Amino acid sequence: MSQCPSPHSFNTTTFKLTAALLIGTLSTTLGLRSLLSPTKYADQFGLRSYGFAYPIHKQSALNPGSSSSSIQHVSSHGESSHGHEAGDAKLNPFMLACGLRNISFGLTQFVFAYQRDWRALGVIWMCGVVAAVGDGLLVWKWGGEGRV
């Protein structure tokens, strides 16, 4: 004679599975969006889509005697802070790294949900909270209007 699971355990399992699938799908979708359209993703977060025209060590070599404060920054639209077009501007790879992190975070949730490993899923959610708070602090400090 087999025992039926209690309705309470079924509801809890269904809730956990639904939450894992929802958050996993959201994470994976955000990651794919970041990889497919990194400049739009960066602009919506208020971050610079493009980096320096040259790496800092090369910039200093090109302008001997210049300080790091005079390094030319490039806006999200490819225009330098001095109003010149920055043809050598490179896409900020941070957006691509965020995309890969979000995809791996989402896929990890799918795996733990499939295995019904709720404890591991809880741990990955806590790690996600740390990552989200860290992202928020970075955007608050270096992003936003008027800081690009």
matplotlib code that plots the C-alpha trace (Angstrom):
import matplotlib.pyplot as plt

x = [0.0, 1.6, 1.2, 0.0, 1.9, 0.1, -1.5, 0.8, 4.0, 2.6, 1.8, 5.2, 6.9, 4.8, 5.6, 9.4, 9.4, 7.4, 9.7, 12.8, 11.4, 10.3, 13.5, 15.6, 13.8, 14.2, 17.9, 18.5, 16.4, 18.3, 21.6, 20.6, 19.4, 22.8, 24.6, 22.4, 22.2, 24.9, 24.8, 21.1, 21.4, 24.2, 22.3, 19.2, 21.3, 23.0, 26.4, 28.9, 28.4, 31.9, 35.2, 38.3, 39.5, 42.7, 43.6, 44.9, 48.5, 48.5, 46.7, 49.5, 52.1, 50.5, 50.3, 53.5, 53.2, 49.5, 47.7, 45.1, 42.5, 43.0, 42.2, 39.6, 36.3, 33.9, 30.2, 27.7, 27.2, 30.9, 31.6, 34.5, 34.2, 36.1, 33.4, 35.5, 34.4, 36.2, 36.7, 38.8, 36.1, 35.6, 32.5, 32.6, 33.0, 31.4, 28.0, 28.9, 30.3, 27.1, 25.1, 27.2, 26.8, 23.0, 22.7, 24.8, 22.8, 19.5, 20.7, 21.9, 18.5, 16.9, 19.3, 18.6, 14.8, 14.9, 16.8, 14.4, 17.5, 15.7, 18.7, 21.1, 18.5, 18.3, 22.0, 22.1, 19.3, 21.3, 24.3, 22.0, 21.0, 24.7, 25.3, 22.2, 23.2, 26.7, 25.4, 23.2, 26.0, 28.2, 25.5, 24.8, 28.5, 29.5, 26.3, 23.3, 22.5, 25.3, 28.0, 28.7]
y = [0.0, 3.3, 6.6, 9.6, 12.8, 15.3, 18.3, 20.6, 19.0, 19.0, 22.8, 23.6, 21.5, 23.1, 26.6, 25.9, 24.4, 27.3, 29.9, 28.1, 27.9, 31.6, 33.0, 30.6, 31.8, 35.4, 35.0, 33.1, 35.7, 38.6, 36.9, 36.2, 39.8, 41.1, 39.0, 39.9, 43.6, 44.6, 48.4, 48.6, 46.5, 48.8, 52.0, 50.9, 50.2, 53.6, 52.1, 53.0, 50.8, 51.5, 51.6, 53.7, 54.4, 52.6, 50.6, 52.8, 51.6, 52.3, 55.6, 56.8, 55.7, 57.6, 60.8, 60.9, 63.1, 63.0, 62.0, 59.3, 62.1, 63.3, 60.0, 60.4, 58.7, 57.5, 57.8, 55.1, 56.7, 56.5, 60.2, 61.1, 63.6, 66.1, 66.0, 63.9, 60.7, 57.7, 55.3, 53.0, 52.6, 49.0, 47.5, 47.2, 43.5, 43.8, 43.5, 40.3, 38.9, 39.8, 38.0, 34.8, 35.0, 35.3, 32.5, 30.2, 31.3, 30.5, 27.1, 26.1, 26.8, 24.6, 21.8, 22.1, 22.3, 19.2, 17.3, 18.7, 19.8, 22.6, 23.2, 23.8, 26.0, 28.1, 28.5, 29.6, 32.1, 33.6, 33.9, 35.6, 38.1, 38.9, 39.4, 41.6, 43.8, 44.0, 45.0, 47.6, 49.1, 49.2, 51.0, 53.4, 54.3, 54.4, 54.5, 56.7, 59.9, 62.4, 59.9, 58.5]
z = [0.0, -1.1, 0.7, -1.2, -0.6, 1.5, -0.4, 1.6, 0.2, -3.3, -3.1, -1.7, -4.4, -7.1, -5.8, -5.6, -9.1, -10.5, -8.9, -10.1, -13.7, -13.6, -12.2, -14.3, -17.5, -16.5, -15.8, -19.1, -21.1, -19.6, -20.4, -24.0, -24.3, -23.1, -25.6, -28.5, -27.8, -25.4, -26.2, -25.5, -22.4, -21.1, -21.9, -20.1, -17.0, -17.4, -18.0, -20.7, -23.8, -25.2, -23.4, -23.7, -27.2, -26.2, -23.1, -20.3, -20.6, -24.3, -23.9, -21.5, -23.9, -26.7, -24.6, -22.5, -19.5, -19.4, -16.2, -15.9, -15.4, -18.9, -20.5, -23.1, -22.2, -24.9, -24.5, -25.3, -28.7, -29.7, -29.0, -26.8, -24.0, -26.1, -28.9, -31.3, -32.9, -31.3, -34.2, -32.0, -29.3, -28.3, -27.0, -23.2, -22.5, -19.1, -20.7, -22.4, -19.2, -17.4, -20.1, -19.8, -16.0, -16.2, -18.7, -16.5, -13.4, -15.2, -16.5, -13.0, -11.6, -14.3, -13.4, -9.6, -10.2, -12.4, -9.7, -7.1, -5.1, -3.2, -0.8, -3.7, -5.4, -2.2, -2.2, -5.8, -5.1, -2.2, -4.6, -7.0, -4.4, -3.7, -7.5, -7.9, -4.9, -6.3, -9.8, -8.2, -6.2, -9.4, -11.4, -8.6, -8.3, -11.9, -14.0, -14.3, -16.1, -16.6, -15.7, -19.1]

ax = plt.figure().add_subplot(projection="3d")
ax.plot(x, y, z, "-o")
ax.set_aspect("equal")
plt.show()
